[in-house]
Amino acid sequence: DLWSSFKEYASKSGVEVGKILEELIKDSLIEAELDKTLAKIEERYEIDFNPVEPIGGPISTLVRTMKDERADRVFRR
């Protein structure tokens, strides 16, 4: 069963069952707090942009040009 497998895992790892459970609980609490914080931030955060409408040619050409221009700016520094 699950509990036996868990105890066997702890034994093979050389760690007390209580210590592993404590770490799991801590990790779970931290994750829950992070989820709450991120949910609050997400409510206030809004992305505002205007879509790009290329004049002729495929989008891939536009994206490649934009990447090349950015690379030129980065490497000039």
C-alpha positions as CSV (number, residue, x, y, z in Angstrom):
1,D,0.0,0.0,0.0
2,L,1.0,3.7,-0.2
3,W,2.1,4.1,3.4
4,S,4.4,1.0,3.2
5,S,5.9,2.2,-0.1
6,F,6.5,5.6,1.5
7,K,8.2,4.2,4.5
8,E,10.4,2.0,2.3
9,Y,11.4,5.0,0.2
10,A,12.3,7.0,3.4
11,S,14.3,4.0,4.7
12,K,16.2,3.7,1.4
13,S,16.8,7.4,1.3
14,G,18.2,7.3,4.9
15,V,15.7,10.0,6.0
16,E,13.1,9.8,8.7
17,V,9.5,9.6,7.6
18,G,8.6,12.6,9.8
19,K,11.3,14.8,8.1
20,I,10.1,13.9,4.6
21,L,6.5,14.6,5.6
22,E,7.6,17.9,7.2
23,E,9.3,19.0,4.0
24,L,6.3,18.0,1.9
25,I,4.0,20.0,4.1
26,K,6.3,23.0,4.0
27,D,6.5,22.8,0.2
28,S,2.7,22.5,-0.1
29,L,2.2,25.6,2.1
30,I,4.7,27.6,0.2
31,E,3.1,26.6,-3.1
32,A,-0.4,27.6,-1.8
33,E,0.9,31.0,-0.7
34,L,2.6,31.5,-4.1
35,D,-0.6,30.6,-5.9
36,K,-2.6,33.1,-3.8
37,T,0.0,35.9,-4.5
38,L,0.1,35.1,-8.2
39,A,-3.7,35.1,-8.4
40,K,-3.8,38.6,-6.8
41,I,-1.2,39.9,-9.2
42,E,-3.0,38.3,-12.2
43,E,-6.2,40.2,-11.3
44,R,-4.4,43.6,-11.5
45,Y,-2.2,42.8,-14.5
46,E,-3.4,43.6,-18.0
47,I,-1.6,43.4,-21.3
48,D,-2.5,46.2,-23.6
49,F,-1.2,46.0,-27.2
50,N,-2.3,46.7,-30.7
51,P,-2.1,43.8,-33.1
52,V,0.4,44.1,-35.9
53,E,-1.0,43.9,-39.4
54,P,1.8,43.4,-41.9
55,I,1.5,45.1,-45.3
56,G,2.0,42.3,-47.8
57,G,4.2,39.2,-47.2
58,P,3.9,36.4,-44.7
59,I,4.1,36.9,-41.0
60,S,7.3,34.8,-40.8
61,T,9.1,37.4,-42.9
62,L,8.0,40.1,-40.5
63,V,9.0,38.1,-37.4
64,R,12.4,37.3,-38.9
65,T,13.0,41.0,-39.7
66,M,12.1,42.0,-36.2
67,K,14.4,39.4,-34.7
68,D,17.3,40.5,-36.9
69,E,16.7,44.2,-36.0
70,R,16.7,43.2,-32.3
71,A,19.9,41.1,-32.7
72,D,21.6,44.0,-34.4
73,R,20.8,46.3,-31.5
74,V,21.9,43.8,-28.9
75,F,25.2,43.0,-30.5
76,R,26.1,46.7,-31.1
77,R,26.2,47.4,-27.4
